[in-house]
């Protein structure tokens, strides 16, 4: 009993809490507890009681699946209520916008340490969406942390002056100006950090204000800040600090200059909480967790997607993830316009040698994009609501000389349009363009009313006069300025426009920039964000390849966020579970230096569905797959234990087929090279490993799923089903010989070999039933697809398949293995073992004016 009371504080605390301390001591004595043990119990209980009282918050409150000291705002707070007041003035509705912001920022603050703890060094990561209000969220987090006693607030605001200045202005407006007596500022609107002579004036006990510092991630600036804080070390012991790293994947990770300086600043602060914010967290999630670095070891959280936000999935669609009903996954809005590959060289130099003297050609797609931008601006003026600014983005290169080369042809186009605004031919072309675009994306689908073309004509002359062509890059003096009245601008730029900075009223983008990494690609999507009052009008011109990359990226994002949600719903944290990132054959996840310590995340096929959605359309390739399918069915009929025949439903199932026949089929069947998830060698390797390691997957059920309404397709004598219709995703300029049908299998098909009717079961229920009936048996499903596959009229974003031969689609369903080591390599993740990180030098970041 002595050991129980002495070593288990929860036990004796429960006992002590039942009685007043004197009575508790007497009862312990009567139980025979030695006096010295009673004294240790009493001392610890007193210390614990004092600590809880000092914290002034509940000691253990469950929020989600985490204990926390912070449960939300209190009536005595000043900073958070001031933000709410500002947001209401800006037109934010209480429900759901402000309520959602309140909940999400409370979630983040609840994961920080209490500011009165003796010391702490928290590292966390918040994952938002591009142009989704991350600044407002971290401002709210800062406000709530200030209301609870955090004193020093350092915001690392990107690497460019424009974003730093924009962030400073927002924080001053929402934090400082409503409560000016509560704040001291180390930086100004046009002044990055400059050391002051007396640090004690900010951190001494006589100064009770909160201290705000907004700095670029620039080596010179951060070095000054680090040195200044080190001089103030005598005053920082009781200075809880919150470091917000905006665009946390940029410059923070794997840099020889910036990364050590951030760590140096944190080391000078005995109480520091570092929270990175980014919409592209790939680099941050791949930091070596065992190193003294900024891996988010304490928490990673998703920000909820705000209502009305235009994100990757909304615009480009995505592919169905395993366990999803394909019918519930949208194709995205019909807002992407195709730039033919042959046109790219007209707007971007093909090589570095072609940069000097490069002159862009005003090709049809670029002219249409510019003219559509003028029409959108006119339509928005007619509607008279929403953001007063109107911006178009042209991004074809990072080279400033290329940017500058656009000025003359764009201004010539604008001047000619202004001169011919009454020309019947010009008006007819604009009318056709407007009618085509408004027909493809009906305004009514977004709760808007179509603006008639005649209404636009009244506004066009003034728009053409006021439209500016701005070269916004590191070498130009011109900059987008939204502070001096409504703007109508065509902005041509590169890196200064590709991250963090908001392009107000962006409605049209022309984008052909070649990139090689997920994070770079995602951050260049300045078209993401909110389009209040004109949600039907945005358009993006890009190549079909880029559109496919964004569609893949939308799938990666969704899958990544699923993994992140594990931290909030299960007993996992970033040191026990690493978020997995799906790979792509043509794109890196992030820069090579940032992936150096990543490991291949062997993601099991167990419990997964794999299906084909990319196909070539040439006859030879397709005939080879038809031959492979027919060979498999003939062999299955000969070697299977029984056949379940349902020809009226277009279903055949061959049970207990030997696995070597499936492997032979996978050797003969050709998956499209753009399908990394359908790597035949990986799948075969996985099957062989399962067979040899656990004796699982030795037998397979091989099914055929056809359509009772389709024309006949024969696999073998006596095995004939109707062909399915699977139309391709529509693109303006299709890649010859390539088709993307997006989704092949339905939920019901994953249970085609199960007993009973599975049509009404959920995905989870189907997989549970599979585990019950076929715990070690795989399922392979063949789909004969009609080569024409004309879509139904309701499928506006689909075109006929138009293949040269009928197509064979393949779906595979794997049972959950008893041996979780049976894996294949499809993903990468942080290495939770001990591997040191290598760092790369970013020379740009060592420049004072970067």
N, C-alpha and C positions, 0 to 999 in steps of 0.2 A: 504494500500500500504506500510505503514511503516513496519508493521509486515512481509509482504511478503519479503521486501528487507532485513530486519534485521535478519530474522530467516532462510531464504533459501539462502544459499551462492551461490548455482548453478545459481539461478535467477539473483542476482545482479552481479555475476562474468561475466555472459554473457553480461550484460549491460555495465559493465566497460570495457570489452575487445573491445567494439565497438569504444571507444573514448580514447584519451590521458587522463591521470588522471585529469589535471586541467579542461578540458572541461567536463569530466564526473561529477566532483563535481558541476560545474555550472548548469548542466542539472538536477542533483538531487535536487539542491536548488530550481530550477524553478518548480520542481514537488511538492514542499512543504515538502520535507523530512527534519526533524529537524537536526540541526547541529551536535548534539552529536551522532545521528544515522549515519550520513555521516562519522564522524570520526571513528566510530567502523568498518564501512564497509571498509574504506580506510586502516585502520591498519590491518585488517584481510587479505585484498587483498595483502598488501605489504608483510606480513609474509608468505603467501602462495606462492607469487612470489619468495621470497628468498629461501624458502624450496625446491621448484622445481629446482631452479638454482643450489643449493647445491647438490642435488641428481644426477645431470648430466645424468639423464635418462628420458625417457618419463614418465609423471606422471600417465597416465592411458592408457595402451595398452592392448587390448584383445588378449590373446593367448589361443586358445581353448575356454572354456567358463569362463575364469578367467581374472581378471585385474592383470597386472604385471608391474614391473619396468624393468624387464630384457627381452630382445628380442633376445639375441644371441651375439656371439663374435664380437669384434670390431678390427679395424686394429691396434690399439695401444697395444693390448693384447700380452702377452709374454708366459704365462704358457700353455694356450690351444694350441697355434700353436706349441709349443715344443712337446706336446703329439702327435699331428698329425704327426710331423716329425718322431717321434719314431715308431709310428704304421706303417707308410709307409715303414720304414726300415725293419720292421718285416713282411712285405708282405701283409699288409691290403690293400684291394682295396678301392679307394675313394667312389665308388658306388658299392653296397649299404652300406658296413660296416661302413666306417668312417662317411658318411652322416647320417646313422641311429644313431650312437653314438652321433653325434653332436646334433641331434634333441632331443633324449631322455634325454641327460644331460642338455640341455637348458630348457626342460620342468621342470626338478627338480629345477634348479636354479631359474627359474621364480616364483616358489612357496615359495622361501625364502624371508625374509625381506631384505630391502635395508640396507647395513651395516652402513649408516650414520643416520639411525633412532635413536632416543634417547635411546630406550630400546626395547627389544623384547625377547620372549621365544617361539620360534616355535617348534612344534612337528610334524614330518611327517614320513611316511613309504613308502619305495620303494620296490615293490615286483618283483623279478626276477625269473629266473629258475635255478635249480641246475646246477652248472658248466657252467654257460652261459655268464660269463664275467661281473659279478656284480662289481668286483674289478676295472676293467677298467672303468666302468660307474662312480663309486663314485670318482675315481681318476680324471676323467674329470670334475665332478661336483666341486671338490676341486679346480682344476685349474681355472675354470671359476669364482668361488667365489673369489679366490685370485686375479684374474685380475680385479675384481670390488671393492676390498678393504677389504675383510675378512682377519683377521690377524692370529688368533690362530686356528689350525686344530688339533683336537684330534680324533684319530681313535681307537675305541675299537675293537681289532682284536681277537675275540674268547677267549677261555679259555686255549689254549695250546701254548707252546713256538713255536712249528713248524709253526702254522698259523701266529702268531705274526711276526716271523722272515721273513716268506715269504711275508707278507704284507709290512713290512718295506722295504724290498729289492725292491719291485715293485714301491713303492712311491718314494724312493730315485732315482731309475732309471728314472722314468717318470716325476717327479716334480723337484727334487733337482739338479741332475747332469746337466740338460740342462740350468739351471739358478742358479748356486750355490750362487751368491752374493745376491739372493733374499730370501734365506731360512736360518733359524737357526733350529737346531734339538735338541730336548730334549731326544731323544732315539736313539739307534744305532742298528746295525744289530744283535749284540749279547748282547745288553744291554737294558733291560726294563727301565722304568723311575726311575731315581735316582735324588733326589732334589739337586738343586744347591743353592749356598749361596745368590745369588743376583738376585731375580726375575726382578728387575727394568731393568737389562741389556737386558732382552728380550722384556719387554712391555713398557719401558719408551719411551718418544717422540723421543729420539735420535736414537732409533733402529727402522728402518722402514722395517725390514725383516719380512717375514711370519714365523710363528713358527709351527713346525711339531712335533707331539707327538703320537707315536704308542704304545699302551699298551694292555696287557692282561686284560680280565675281571676277575681280581683276587683281593680279598679284600685287601691284604697287599699293592699291587701296587696302587690301586685306592685310598686308604686312604692317601698314601704319596702324590699323585697328588692333592687330595682335600686340604690337609693341606698347600701344597706349594702355590696353587692358592689363598687360603685365606690370606696368608701372602702377596701376591701381589695385594690385593684388591684395593690399592690406585692407581694402574696403569691400572686397567681393565675396567674403565668406558668407555673408547674409544677403546675397543678391541673386535670388532665383532668376534665371535667364531662359528665355524662349527664343530659339533660333529657327526662323522660318526660311527654308531654302526653296524659293520659287524656281520652277524649271529645274528640279533637283537632278535630273539626268544630264543636264548640260554643264560641262566643265567640272562638276563636283566629283565625278567618278573617273579614276585612272588618269589623273593629270599630275605631273610632277610639280606644278606650281600651285594650283588652286587647292587641291585636295589636302596637302599637308598644312596649308595655312588655315583652312577651316578647322582641322583637328587641333591645331595650335591654339586657335581662339577658344575652342571648347575646353582645352586642358587648363586654361587660365580661369575658368569659371567652375567653382566647386559644385554649384547647382546649375546644371544645364540640361535643357531638353531640346534636342534637334529634331525637327519635323520637316521632312522633304515633301514638297507638293509637285506633282507632275501628272500629265496625261499619258506620258510614254515612259513607264517605270522600268523598262526592260533592263537598262544598265544597272539601276539600283538593286534590282532583284537578283543580280548575278555577282554582286560584290562578295568577296570571300568572307563568310560569317566568322571565321576564326581569327581574322586579322584585326588589328586596332584600326578599324576603318568605320565607314558610315553605313554598313549593312543594317537594315531596319530590324534589329534583333528583338525589339520590344513589341512592335506592332506594325501591321500593314492593314489599312482599311480602305474600302471603296467609298467614294462619295456617291450618293444616289444620282441617277440621271435626272436632271431637272425636266419638268414638264415643258414641252415645246422646243426642246433642244434638238438641233440638227447635228447628228453624229455620223460616224462612219457607216453604221448599219442602216440608218434611215436613208442615206443617200445611195449607198452602193449595194445594200442587201448583204447577206452572208449565207454561208452554208449551214445546213442543219447539223447540230452537234448530236453526239450519241445520246439517245434517250429522249430526243425531242420529236414531236410530231411535225414532219416536214410541212404540212399544210399551215402550221402556225408560224412559220419562218417566212418573213416578207422578202420580196425581191428588191425592195427599195423603191424610191420614187423615180419617175422617168425624167430625171433632170440632168443626166450625163450625156454630153454630145461628143461624138467621136472625131478625133483629129487623125486622118490617115497617116500611117508611118512615113509615106513618101513626102508628106508636107512638113515633117519635123525639121528637116535641114533648111527650110525656108525661114524658120524663126529661131533657130539655134545653130551655131557653128558645129560642124561635125567633128572637128579636131581643134586643139589649141592653136595650131598653125593657121586656122581659118578665122581666128578672132579679129586680128588686125584687118581693118577695112570691111568687116562684116556689115551687111545691110539687110535687114529683114524684108521679106516680101509680103505684101498685104494680100495673103491668100484668102480664099473664100471663107474658111472657118474663122479666121481672125477678124475679118471685116464683119461677118455675121455676129460674132460675139460682141464687138464694139457697138454695132447698130442696135443689137438687142439690149445692151446696157442703157443706151439712151432711151429706148422705149420703156424699160423698167423704171427708170428715173421719172419719166413722164407719168407712168401709171401710179407710182407712189405719190407724186404730187397731186394727182387727181383724187386719190383716196384721202390724202391729208392726215394720215395718222402714223404712229410709230416713229422710229429713228429719223431725224431730219436729214442725215447725211446719206450720200450715195457714192459707193466706191466700187471700182472694178480693179481686179488684180491680174497683172500679166507677169508670169514667172516662168522663164524659159532657161535661165542660166544664172550662175552666181557671179559671172564676170561683169564688172561694172561697165566696161566698154560696150558690151552687148546691150545692157540696159539702156545706155545713152543712145545707142543706135536706133532705138524705137521712137525717140522723140519726134524726129522730123516726119516720118511717114504717118504717125498717129495724128500729129497736128495738121498735116496736110489733109488727112481723111476728115477731120473735124471741120476744117475751114471749107472744104469742098461741100460737105453736108450742109453747112450753114448757108452757103451760096445757093444751093439747089434744093432748099427745103420745100419749095413749091413746085419742083419739077415732077411731072406726072410719073415718069419712070422710077424716080427715087421713091416717091410716095407708094407706088404699087409694090416695089420690092419690100418696103417696110411693112406694108399691110400683109403681104404674104407671110413674112417672117412672124409677125404678131399672131396671125390666125393659126399658123402651124404650131407655134409654141403653146398658145392658150388651149388648143385642142388636145395636145399631148398631155398637158397637166391642167385639168380643169380647176378653176378657182374655187368652185363649190366644194371640191374635195377637202379644202382647207378652211371652210367656213367663210370664204371671201366671195366677192362679186366681181365678175370679169369687167375690166375697164374696156369700153368700146374704142376702136381705133380712132374714130373721129375726135374723141376726147383727148387723145394723146397729141393730136396735131396742134392743138392750142398751146401746149406746153413746150413743144420741141424747139422752137426758135430760141427761147430763153435758156433752155438746157444746153444747147449747142454753144451759145455765147459764154455761159458760165463754166463749162466743162474744162478742167485743167488736166494737162498731161504731166505727171510728176515722176521724176526719177528719184526714188527713195533708196539710196544705198550708202555705203560707207564713204564714198568719195564725193557725193553730191551735197550741195548746201540746201537743196530743196527737201522739204519734209512734209509729210501729211500732218496738217494742223487742224484739229477739230474744235478748237477753242474760240474761234472767231467767226461764228456763224455757220450756216449750212454749207456743206462741201459737196461738189460734184467733181469727182476725180478719177482718172485712169492712172493707177499706180503701177509703175514698172520697177521691179526690184528683185532682191535676192534674200540674203540672210537677215537683213534688218527687218524684213517683212515676214519672215518664216517662223518666228517663235515668240510667243508671249504677247507681242503688241497686237492690240485689237484694231482691226480695220472696220471702222464704223460704217454701218449700212452696206456691207459687202453683199452684192447681189450676183455678180458675174465674175467667173475666174477662168483664165486661159492658162493652162498648166501643162508643160511638157518636160519639166525638169527631171533629169535622170538621177535617181538616188539608189542606194544599195542597202539601206538598213531600215528596219521597221520604224525606229524612233524618228529618224530624219523625215521619212515619208509622212508619218502621222502629224508631225509638227508643222509641216508645210501646208497642211490642209486648213488654211485660214478661212475656208468657206464653212467650217463648222461653227456652230453657235446658235444664236436666237434670231429669228426672222419675224418678229411681231409685226403684223399688218401686211406682210408680203411673203408669207410662207409658200405661196404658190409660184413665186417668180424667180427664185435663184436658179442659175444654170452653171454648169462646169463643162468646159471643153478640155478634153484630154485624150490620150491614146487609149485604145482598148486594153493594151497591156497594163497600163497604169490603173485603169478601172478594175481589172482583175486583181491586181496587187492590193488595192484598197478593200476589195471584197474579202480577200484572204485575211487582211489585217483586221477587218471587222470580226471575223471568226476567231482570230487569235485573241483579240480584246475580250470577247465574250467568255471564252474558255479561261483566260487568265483571271478574269474577275470571279469566275466560279471558284477557282482555287483560292483566291484571296478571301472569299466569304467563308472558307473553311475555318479561318482563324476566329471568326466571330460566332460560329455555330458549333464547333467541335472543340475537343480538348487538344488543340494544337497551337503552336506559336511558330514564329519564323525560324527558330533554332531547332525545331523538331520536324517541320514540314516545309519544303521548298516549293515555291510556285513554279509550275512548269510552263514553258513557252514553246508553242508549236513552231516548227521550222518550215522554211520554204526553199525550194531548189534554186531560186534566182535572187533571194534577198537574205542579207544577214539580219540577225535579230537586233544587233547594235554594232558599234565599232569593234574591230578586232581586239584592241587593247582592253575593252570593257568586258569581253567574253573570255579573256585568257584563263580565268580560273573557273569558268563554268564547266559543268560536266554534262555529258549526255544523260538526260533523264530518261531512263528506261521505262517508258510508259507501257504498261501491260495492255495487250489486246483483250485480256480477260474481262468478260461482261460487256464487251463493246460491240457495236455494229460498224462495219466498214462497207462502203458502197462506192461505186463508180459514178462520177458525174461529168468527167471530161472524156471526150471521144474524138478520134480522128474520123473523117467522113469519106476517105478514099476507099475504093472497093477492095483492093488487095489486103489492106490492114483489117478491114471488117470481115472479109471472108475467112481470114486466118482465125479470128475469134469464133466465127460460126463453126468452123471445123473443130476447134478445141471443145466447144460446148457439146456438139453432137457426139464427139468421141467420149466425153465424160458421161453423157446420158446412156449411151449404149453399154459402157462398162458398168455403170451403176445398176442398170437393169439386170445385168448378168451376175453381179457380185453382191447386190444388196439383199437383205434378209426378206424384205417385203416391199410392196408398192401400194401407196395410198393414191388411188385414182379418183379425181373429181373433174373430169373434162368439162362438165357444164359450167363450172366455176373458173375454168382455166388453170387448174391446179393439179400438179403431180408431185408426190413426195416419195423418194427412194430412201428407205431407212437402212442404217448400219452399213454404209459404204466404206470400204477400207480407206485409210487416210492417204495411202500412196497414190490412189487414183486422183484425189484432190490435189496433191502436190504435183502430179503429172499435168493436171489441168492448169495449175498456176504457172507451170513452166512454159506451157504452150500459149496461154492467153496473154494478150499484150495490153497492159494498162497504159494509159496516156502518161507521157513523161512529165506533165505538169501536175501529177497527182502524187505528192510525197506520202500521203497517208495510204496510198495503194501501191506500196513498194512490194512487188511479188517476192523478191529475195528475203525481205524482212519477215513477211508473212510466213513464207515457207520455213525460215529459220525458227520462227516462233513455234510453229506446229511441231517441227522435229524436236525442239527442246522440250515441249510439253510431253510428247510421246516418250522420249527417252528418260526424262526426269521423273515423271509421275504416272506414266501410263495413260494419261488423259489424251483426248483428241485422236485416239486410234481409230475411232469410227465417226462417220459424219452422216447427217441427213442431207440429201441433195434434192432441192425442190425446183420446180418450174412454176413461175407465176406469169400468167398471160391474161388477156382481156377477153371475156366472152363475146364482146362486140367487135373484136378485131378480126382482120383477115388471117387465115390459117398460116401457122409456121410449124414445120415438122422437125422434131429433134431426132426421132428414131421411129422405126415402124410401130405404129399404134400409139405414138406419143406426139400428139398435135394439139396446139393451143392457139388462141387468137393473139395477134400482135398488139402490144401496148402502144399508146401514144405518149411520147415524151418530147415536147417541143423544146427548142433551145432558147436561152436567154437572148433577148433582142439587143443588138448593137448596131449603131449607124454604119460602121465600117467593119464588117466581120472579118476575122482572120481566116484566110482560105484554108479549108481542110480541117477546121477546128470547131467543136460544138461543146457548149456547157449547158447541161440540162438541169443543173443545180442539185436536184434531189431525185433519187431513184426509188428507194424503199419507203413503204408506208409502215406505220406502227404495226398494223395487222400482219404484215408480211414476216415480221420477226418471230411470229408464232405460227407460221404456216404448217409446221410439223407437229404442233401440239394438239392434244385431244380437246374436243369441245369447241365452242365458239369464243374466239378471243377478240372479236371485233370491238367489244365494249370495254375491254380491259385497258388500263393505263400501261405505259411503257414499263414502269416499275413492276406492275403485277405480271406482265408478260415475262419479264426476266426472272422473277421469282418462280413462276410456273415452269420456266425452262430449267432452272436449277433443280426443281423437284423431279421433273420427268427425264431430263437429259443432263445430269450434272457433269458428264465427261464427254458429251457429244457436241460437235460443232454443226453449224447449219450453213450450207452454201445455197444461194438462190440465184437462178438464172432468169433473166427477163428478155424475151424477144421484143425488140422495139421496131416499130414500122419506120422505114427509111424516110418517109415523107413527114409523118407526125405533125399534121397541121393543128395548131392550137385552137381552142375554143374562142369565140369572140370576146369572152370576158377576160381572157389572158392578154392584156394590152402590152405587157412587157415580154412577150414571147413571139418567136418567129418559127416557121416550119423547120424541122430538123434538116430536111433536104440532104440526106446522106446518099452515097452512091450504092449502098447495099444496106440490108437490114442490120441493125445494131444489137449486140448482145451485152446487156448490162449484168453486173455481178454484185451481189451483196453477201457479206459473210457475218455471221453472228457467233461470238465465242462465249463459252461458259466461263464463269468466274473460277479461276484455278484455286485449288487448295494450297498450292505452292505459289506464293506471291512473287517468287524470284523469276518466274517465267515471263520474260519481258522482251520488248523490241525497242529500237531506238528511233523515236519520233520527235522528242522534245529535248530542250536543254534547261538546266536550272542551276541555282547556286550550289556550290559544293559544300555540303555540310561536314566534310572532313577538313583536315588541316592543310590548306594549300595557301601559300603566300601570293598576294596579288602583284602583278607587274604593272608599272605605271608608264603612261605615254606623255611626252612633252607636247603641250599645246602652245606653240610660240605666240599665237595671237593674244593669249591671255596675260602675257608678261608685259604688254604695252599699256602705258598709262591711259591711252585714249581708246582702248578696245571697245 
